[in-house]
């Protein structure tokens, strides 16, 4: 690397370090994400927290399926036809309006060519 490139690289790295300095006092005052969850949904292990976490996971898995459907350039209609469901049902799953059963999740995953394994322990 010539001297000019080294200087430019050094200058960029120095600028990044300068930009990334944090005010430790302000950081210490920030509320942790886990504290927000506890405040809104209760302590871990409570029914309300378990319900929230189950819904969050369902939303996450629906997002994975939606992203894969879009990556494959499939419409909701086309995916619905592959699994014998209406477009509206696929839409409601992707929007988190309908709770997805494991069998439906696996049906959609298989239609998209996704494979999952269960790890116990």
N, C-alpha and C positions, 0 to 999 in steps of 0.2 A: 504494500500500500504506500503510495507516495505521501510526502509530507502534508500536502494540501488536504488529502482525504483524511489523514490522521487528525489534523486540526479540526476539520468539520465534524468528524465523529466525536471528538473530545468535546467540542462546543455543544453539540446536541445532547450528549450524555449529561454534561454539566447543567444545561438548561432544564432537562427533565428532572434532575435531582432537586434543583431549586424550586421547580413547580410542585414537587411532591412533598414539600415540607408541610407537616401538619401541626396545628396548634394543639399540644397535648392537653391543655386545660379544657379546650372545647371538646376534644375527643372523650375525655373522662366524663363529661356531662351528658353525652349521648345515651339514650335509652337503648338497651340491647333488643334485638328482634325477639328473642325468647321472652323478655319482659313484656313486650307488647302482646304477644300471644297469650301469656298467662293472664294479663289484665283483661283481655277481651274474651278468652275462651276457657279460662280456669287453669289450674295446675295440671301437669301431666298426670294421666291416670284417671282424671275425672271424666264423667260421661260426656260433658259438653266438649272437652278437649279431644276426646276420642272421636266424637262425631265430626268435629272440624277436621281432624287429621285424615279421617276416612274420605271426607268430601274433597279435601285438597289432593289426596292421592288419586281419586277418581278423575278429578279435573286434569291432573298431570298426565295420566294415561290416555285420556281423551285427546289431549294436546299432541301426544306422541303419534297417535293414529291419524289425527287431522294433518299434521305436518308430513307424515309419510304419504297420505293420500294426495296431498298437493304436490309433493316431490315427484310422484308418479304421474302427475297431471290428470288425475281422475276427478270427475265431478262427484258430488254427493249422490246424484242420481245413478251414475255408473257403479259406484261402490254399493249402493243400495240394491241394485239389480244383481250384483255378484253374490250378495248374501240373502236375498229374498226379503228385503225390507224397503220401506218407502224412503224417499229423499228426506222427507220431514223428520223421520226418526233419526237418520244420520245427523241432520242439522241439530236436533235437540240434544243428541249425545255430545256433539262437538261444542255446544254452547253450555253444557253442564246443566241443562234443564231436566234431563232424564238420567236416572241412575242406571249405570251399565252393569249387567250381570257378567260374571266371569265367562259364561258360555258365549255371550255376545262379543265380549272383548276378544276371545280366542277366534271366533268366527271372522271378525273383521281383520284381525292380525293375519290369519291364514289367507284371507282374500287378498291381502296386501303383500303376501310373501314373507311375512315376518315370522321368526321362530323364537320362542321363549322357553326357558327351562326353569324348573322350580328347584331352589336350593333350600334344603332343610338343615337347620342347625346354626 
